[in-house]
Amino acid sequence: MTARLRPILCTLLLSASVFTSCRANTPCTPGVDIGDGMICPSKHTLHKSPYKLPFKKGYITRINQSYHDYPTHHGDESFAIDFSCKPGDPILAARQGVVWEVRKESFEGCMEQSCMGKDNFVLIDHGDGTRAGYHHLAPMGVTIKEGEQVCQGQLIGICGNTGYSSGPHLHWQLNALWEHSIPATFREFEEQTDHPYGIVHTSYTSDNTRQSRCDHTTYSSLDRDAFSHRGITLDAPLSTYLTDDKPVTITGTYHGQQPHVALHIKGRQAANWTAFCASTDKDGRFSITLDWDEVKTHTAFYWLMLTGAGQDCTNTRWSWSYEVQVEPHKKSLPQGQDYRINPNALDRDEPRPIN
């Protein structure tokens, strides 16, 4: 890997605040090696994991599915872990953060297509470009709300069997800001098996206890290099938590040969994207404004991408997008538009199996 590409991949994989460094000749990251391999080859290069098992101290849990495991841990869920738990057992925060999203109203759980995407869950943003998902929680089994600050070891939910699930368990996964799972390790893995990653069909004892206090966590931001794979460098990080009471202006430099830069945005369940277009000057500089009044669908969660574009600003392609959340401030909306005011009445992306 060239030195030029290394910082770009570092940004795309995870924030440097989680890992020691992504530069050459520095310790390997816990779960991601941006050298020649995907997983760190040696436990001795890992620094102490910030994650503890999401169960009370002394609780024994068994891993029933781990990374790239049969039958459901593939695609976006490739780096998920299924922990055994009994219905009603408390689920704790593995790490401190701010609650990004919750759902608790589902009473459905089965291994049929009809149950896909119907799990109760908690998503916690750690403020460093990662969000942890706790899935299949019990009906009404979420004990926190969106926007709440959560300490490590704090009760956040109850073990259950909602959604696409074969039985009571906790599906846990660490996501990057583009909603794909990424590897993570827990302190108990290293301490109890002398191996940094969870091993399927292996039991572990939790050492998680409630922190007496924890620091305030801000929502993650898209770093200046977040769109480097599209040839764009931002002038400043862009928060993933926005408000719709005023337009959002993004400035930066485009390093490619397209004549424009386009900002594409759409609601999670919207069929079409809204595009905002700006020309670049001779140095590739651009300034583009997101006007919420022109966005076609009003909701709480959006997919967003920034990329170079042709003359009509529509001839662009990409395979994934970043997710951002918008705090509602508008007092009225056009009839028929769906704007989520109730933080527990969630609109979801197209359902996919999480098991």
C-alpha positions as CSV (number, residue, x, y, z in Angstrom):
1,M,0.0,0.0,0.0
2,T,1.4,3.4,-0.9
3,A,1.9,6.1,1.6
4,R,-0.4,8.4,-0.3
5,L,-3.4,6.0,-0.1
6,R,-2.9,5.0,3.6
7,P,-4.4,8.2,5.2
8,I,-7.4,8.0,2.8
9,L,-8.1,4.4,3.8
10,C,-7.6,5.2,7.4
11,T,-10.4,7.8,7.2
12,L,-12.7,5.5,5.3
13,L,-12.2,2.6,7.7
14,L,-12.5,4.3,11.1
15,S,-11.7,7.5,12.9
16,A,-8.1,7.7,14.3
17,S,-9.5,8.3,17.8
18,V,-10.6,4.7,18.0
19,F,-7.3,3.3,16.7
20,T,-3.7,4.1,17.6
21,S,-2.8,5.2,14.1
22,C,-3.2,4.3,10.4
23,R,0.2,5.6,9.4
24,A,3.1,3.2,8.6
25,N,5.3,1.8,11.3
26,T,2.7,2.3,14.0
27,P,0.7,-0.2,16.1
28,C,-1.9,-2.2,14.3
29,T,-5.6,-1.2,14.8
30,P,-8.0,-3.5,16.8
31,G,-9.7,-5.3,14.0
32,V,-8.5,-3.5,10.9
33,D,-5.0,-3.8,9.4
34,I,-4.5,-1.4,6.6
35,G,-1.3,-3.0,5.7
36,D,-1.4,-6.2,3.6
37,G,-4.2,-8.0,5.7
38,M,-7.7,-7.1,6.9
39,I,-7.4,-8.4,10.4
40,C,-4.4,-7.5,12.7
41,P,-2.0,-10.5,12.6
42,S,-0.6,-10.2,16.1
43,K,-2.3,-9.5,19.4
44,H,0.8,-7.8,20.6
45,T,0.1,-4.9,18.3
46,L,-3.3,-4.1,19.6
47,H,-4.0,-1.4,22.1
48,K,-6.6,-1.8,24.9
49,S,-10.1,-2.1,23.4
50,P,-12.7,0.5,24.6
51,Y,-15.4,-2.2,24.5
52,K,-16.7,-4.4,27.2
53,L,-19.2,-7.2,26.8
54,P,-22.8,-5.8,26.9
55,F,-23.8,-7.8,30.0
56,K,-23.6,-7.2,33.7
57,K,-20.3,-8.2,35.5
58,G,-20.1,-12.0,36.0
59,Y,-22.6,-12.8,33.2
60,I,-21.5,-15.8,31.1
61,T,-22.4,-15.5,27.4
62,R,-21.6,-17.8,24.4
63,I,-20.9,-16.7,20.9
64,N,-23.3,-18.5,18.5
65,Q,-22.2,-16.6,15.3
66,S,-19.2,-14.5,14.7
67,Y,-17.4,-12.8,11.7
68,H,-18.4,-14.1,8.2
69,D,-20.4,-16.8,9.8
70,Y,-23.2,-19.1,8.6
71,P,-26.1,-18.5,8.0
72,T,-26.6,-14.7,8.2
73,H,-23.4,-12.9,9.0
74,H,-22.5,-11.7,5.5
75,G,-22.7,-8.6,3.4
76,D,-23.3,-5.5,5.6
77,E,-23.5,-7.8,8.7
78,S,-20.2,-9.7,8.0
79,F,-18.5,-8.5,11.2
80,A,-21.5,-9.0,13.6
81,I,-21.4,-11.2,16.7
82,D,-24.4,-13.1,18.1
83,F,-24.2,-13.4,21.9
84,S,-26.4,-15.9,23.8
85,C,-28.8,-14.4,26.4
86,K,-32.1,-15.3,28.0
87,P,-35.3,-13.4,27.6
88,G,-35.5,-10.6,30.1
89,D,-31.7,-10.4,30.7
90,P,-30.4,-6.9,30.9
91,I,-28.3,-5.5,28.0
92,L,-25.7,-2.9,28.9
93,A,-23.8,-0.3,26.8
94,A,-20.4,-1.8,25.7
95,R,-19.0,1.7,25.4
96,Q,-20.1,5.2,26.2
97,G,-21.8,7.3,23.5
98,V,-24.9,9.2,22.5
99,V,-28.0,7.4,21.3
100,W,-28.4,7.7,17.6
101,E,-31.6,5.7,17.1
102,V,-33.9,3.3,18.9
103,R,-37.0,1.2,18.2
104,K,-39.0,-0.7,20.8
105,E,-42.5,-1.1,19.5
106,S,-42.1,-4.4,17.5
107,F,-43.7,-7.5,18.9
108,E,-42.8,-9.7,15.9
109,G,-40.0,-12.3,15.8
110,C,-39.6,-15.3,13.5
111,M,-37.4,-16.8,10.7
112,E,-39.8,-15.7,7.9
113,Q,-39.5,-12.9,5.4
114,S,-42.3,-11.1,7.2
115,C,-40.1,-10.5,10.2
116,M,-37.1,-9.0,8.4
117,G,-36.3,-5.5,9.6
118,K,-38.7,-5.7,12.5
119,D,-36.2,-6.1,15.3
120,N,-36.2,-3.7,18.3
121,F,-32.8,-2.1,18.6
122,V,-30.5,0.6,20.0
123,L,-27.8,2.4,18.0
124,I,-25.1,4.3,19.9
125,D,-22.8,6.8,18.3
126,H,-19.4,6.9,19.9
127,G,-18.4,10.2,18.4
128,D,-15.5,8.8,16.5
129,G,-17.1,7.6,13.2
130,T,-18.5,4.4,14.7
131,R,-21.9,3.3,15.9
132,A,-22.7,0.1,17.8
133,G,-26.0,-1.7,17.1
134,Y,-27.8,-3.9,19.7
135,H,-30.5,-5.9,18.0
136,H,-33.4,-8.3,18.7
137,L,-34.3,-6.5,22.0
138,A,-37.6,-7.5,23.7
139,P,-40.9,-5.7,22.9
140,M,-40.8,-2.4,24.7
141,G,-37.4,-3.5,25.9
142,V,-35.5,-0.3,25.2
143,T,-34.7,1.8,28.3
144,I,-33.1,4.8,26.7
145,K,-34.1,7.5,24.2
146,E,-32.6,9.1,21.1
147,G,-30.1,11.9,21.9
148,E,-29.5,10.5,25.5
149,Q,-25.9,10.4,26.8
150,V,-25.0,6.8,27.7
151,C,-22.2,5.6,30.0
152,Q,-20.4,2.3,29.6
153,G,-22.2,-0.4,31.6
154,Q,-25.5,1.5,31.6
155,L,-28.7,-0.4,31.1
156,I,-30.0,0.2,27.6
157,G,-32.3,-2.7,26.9
158,I,-33.6,-6.2,27.5
159,C,-32.7,-9.4,25.7
160,G,-35.4,-10.6,23.3
161,N,-36.3,-12.3,20.1
162,T,-37.8,-9.7,17.8
163,G,-37.2,-9.4,14.1
164,Y,-35.6,-12.0,11.9
165,S,-34.4,-14.3,14.6
166,S,-34.3,-18.0,15.5
167,G,-34.3,-17.5,19.2
168,P,-33.4,-15.1,22.0
169,H,-30.0,-13.6,21.6
170,L,-28.2,-10.3,21.2
171,H,-26.9,-9.4,17.7
172,W,-24.1,-6.8,18.2
173,Q,-22.2,-5.1,15.5
174,L,-20.0,-2.1,15.1
175,N,-20.8,0.1,12.0
176,A,-18.9,2.7,10.1
177,L,-20.8,5.8,9.1
178,W,-21.9,4.2,5.8
179,E,-23.7,1.5,7.8
180,H,-21.4,-1.5,7.0
181,S,-20.2,-3.6,9.9
182,I,-16.5,-3.4,10.8
183,P,-14.4,-5.6,13.1
184,A,-14.2,-4.9,16.8
185,T,-12.7,-6.6,19.8
186,F,-13.7,-6.7,23.5
187,R,-11.4,-6.6,26.4
188,E,-12.7,-9.9,27.8
189,F,-11.7,-11.7,24.6
190,E,-8.1,-10.9,25.0
191,E,-8.0,-11.3,28.8
192,Q,-9.9,-14.7,28.8
193,T,-8.7,-16.5,25.7
194,D,-5.4,-14.6,24.9
195,H,-7.0,-13.9,21.5
196,P,-8.4,-10.5,20.5
197,Y,-11.5,-11.6,18.5
198,G,-14.6,-13.5,19.5
199,I,-14.5,-17.2,18.8
200,V,-17.7,-19.0,17.7
201,H,-19.0,-21.6,20.2
202,T,-16.8,-20.1,22.9
203,S,-18.1,-18.7,26.3
204,Y,-16.9,-15.4,27.9
205,T,-17.6,-13.8,31.3
206,S,-18.5,-10.1,31.2
207,D,-16.5,-7.6,33.2
208,N,-18.7,-4.7,32.4
209,T,-19.7,-2.4,35.3
210,R,-21.6,1.0,35.2
211,Q,-19.2,3.9,35.0
212,S,-19.8,6.4,37.8
213,R,-19.4,9.2,35.3
214,C,-18.6,9.6,31.6
215,D,-17.6,12.4,29.3
216,H,-20.1,14.1,27.0
217,T,-20.1,12.5,23.5
218,T,-20.9,14.5,20.4
219,Y,-22.3,13.0,17.3
220,S,-19.8,11.7,14.8
221,S,-18.6,13.9,12.0
222,L,-17.6,13.1,8.4
223,D,-13.9,13.9,8.3
224,R,-12.4,16.3,5.8
225,D,-11.2,13.2,3.8
226,A,-14.6,11.4,4.0
227,F,-15.2,11.9,0.3
228,S,-11.6,11.3,-0.8
229,H,-12.7,8.2,-2.7
230,R,-14.7,10.7,-4.9
231,G,-11.8,13.1,-5.3
232,I,-13.1,15.6,-2.7
233,T,-11.4,17.2,0.3
234,L,-13.7,19.2,2.6
235,D,-12.6,22.5,4.2
236,A,-14.0,21.3,7.5
237,P,-15.6,18.2,9.0
238,L,-19.4,17.8,8.4
239,S,-21.5,16.7,11.4
240,T,-23.8,13.7,10.8
241,Y,-26.4,15.4,13.1
242,L,-27.9,18.4,11.2
243,T,-30.8,20.8,11.7
244,D,-33.3,21.8,9.0
245,D,-33.9,25.4,10.2
246,K,-31.3,26.8,7.8
247,P,-29.4,25.7,4.7
248,V,-26.1,23.8,5.1
249,T,-23.2,25.1,3.1
250,I,-20.3,22.8,2.3
251,T,-17.0,24.0,0.8
252,G,-13.9,22.2,-0.3
253,T,-11.7,21.2,-3.2
254,Y,-12.4,18.8,-6.0
255,H,-9.3,17.1,-7.4
256,G,-10.8,15.5,-10.5
257,Q,-11.7,16.6,-14.0
258,Q,-15.5,16.9,-13.8
259,P,-16.8,20.4,-14.2
260,H,-19.2,20.3,-11.2
261,V,-19.6,18.9,-7.7
262,A,-22.9,17.4,-6.8
263,L,-24.4,16.8,-3.3
264,H,-27.0,14.0,-3.5
265,I,-29.4,13.4,-0.6
266,K,-32.6,11.3,-0.1
267,G,-34.6,10.0,2.8
268,R,-34.2,6.4,3.8
269,Q,-37.3,5.2,2.2
270,A,-37.5,7.8,-0.6
271,A,-37.4,6.5,-4.2
272,N,-35.5,9.5,-5.7
273,W,-32.5,11.5,-4.8
274,T,-32.4,15.3,-4.6
275,A,-29.3,16.8,-6.2
276,F,-27.6,20.1,-5.5
277,C,-25.0,21.2,-8.0
278,A,-22.1,23.7,-7.9
279,S,-19.4,24.6,-10.4
280,T,-15.7,24.4,-9.5
281,D,-13.2,27.1,-10.2
282,K,-9.8,26.7,-11.9
283,D,-8.3,25.4,-8.7
284,G,-11.1,22.9,-8.1
285,R,-12.7,25.0,-5.3
286,F,-16.4,24.7,-4.7
287,S,-19.2,25.9,-2.4
288,I,-22.5,23.9,-2.4
289,T,-25.6,24.6,-0.4
290,L,-28.1,22.1,0.8
291,D,-31.5,23.9,1.0
292,W,-34.0,21.8,3.0
293,D,-37.0,23.4,1.3
294,E,-35.9,21.7,-2.0
295,V,-35.4,18.2,-0.6
296,K,-38.1,16.0,-2.0
297,T,-38.9,13.9,1.1
298,H,-38.8,15.1,4.7
299,T,-37.8,12.5,7.3
300,A,-35.4,12.1,10.2
301,F,-32.7,10.0,8.4
302,Y,-31.0,10.6,5.1
303,W,-28.4,9.1,2.8
304,L,-25.9,11.6,1.6
305,M,-23.1,11.6,-1.0
306,L,-20.8,14.3,-2.4
307,T,-19.1,13.6,-5.7
308,G,-17.7,15.1,-8.9
309,A,-20.4,15.4,-11.6
310,G,-20.8,16.2,-15.3
311,Q,-22.6,19.1,-17.0
312,D,-26.1,17.9,-16.0
313,C,-24.9,16.8,-12.5
314,T,-26.7,13.5,-12.9
315,N,-24.1,11.2,-14.5
316,T,-22.6,10.0,-11.2
317,R,-22.6,6.6,-9.6
318,W,-21.6,5.3,-6.2
319,S,-22.1,2.0,-4.3
320,W,-22.8,3.3,-0.7
321,S,-23.7,6.6,1.1
322,Y,-23.3,8.1,4.5
323,E,-26.2,8.3,6.9
324,V,-27.1,11.6,8.6
325,Q,-29.8,12.6,11.0
326,V,-31.8,15.8,10.9
327,E,-33.3,17.5,13.9
328,P,-36.8,18.8,13.0
329,H,-37.4,22.5,13.3
330,K,-40.0,23.1,10.6
331,K,-43.4,24.0,12.0
332,S,-45.4,22.9,9.0
333,L,-44.8,20.5,6.1
334,P,-46.5,19.9,2.7
335,Q,-49.4,17.5,3.0
336,G,-48.4,13.9,2.4
337,Q,-44.8,14.3,3.5
338,D,-43.5,12.0,6.2
339,Y,-41.5,13.8,8.9
340,R,-40.8,11.8,12.0
341,I,-41.5,13.9,15.1
342,N,-41.9,11.1,17.6
343,P,-38.4,9.8,18.2
344,N,-39.7,6.2,18.7
345,A,-41.8,6.1,15.5
346,L,-39.0,5.1,13.2
347,D,-38.8,4.9,9.5
348,R,-36.4,2.2,8.4
349,D,-34.3,1.4,5.4
350,E,-35.4,-1.6,3.3
351,P,-35.5,-4.6,5.6
352,R,-32.7,-7.1,5.6
353,P,-32.1,-10.1,7.8
354,I,-30.3,-9.4,11.1
355,N,-29.7,-12.6,13.0
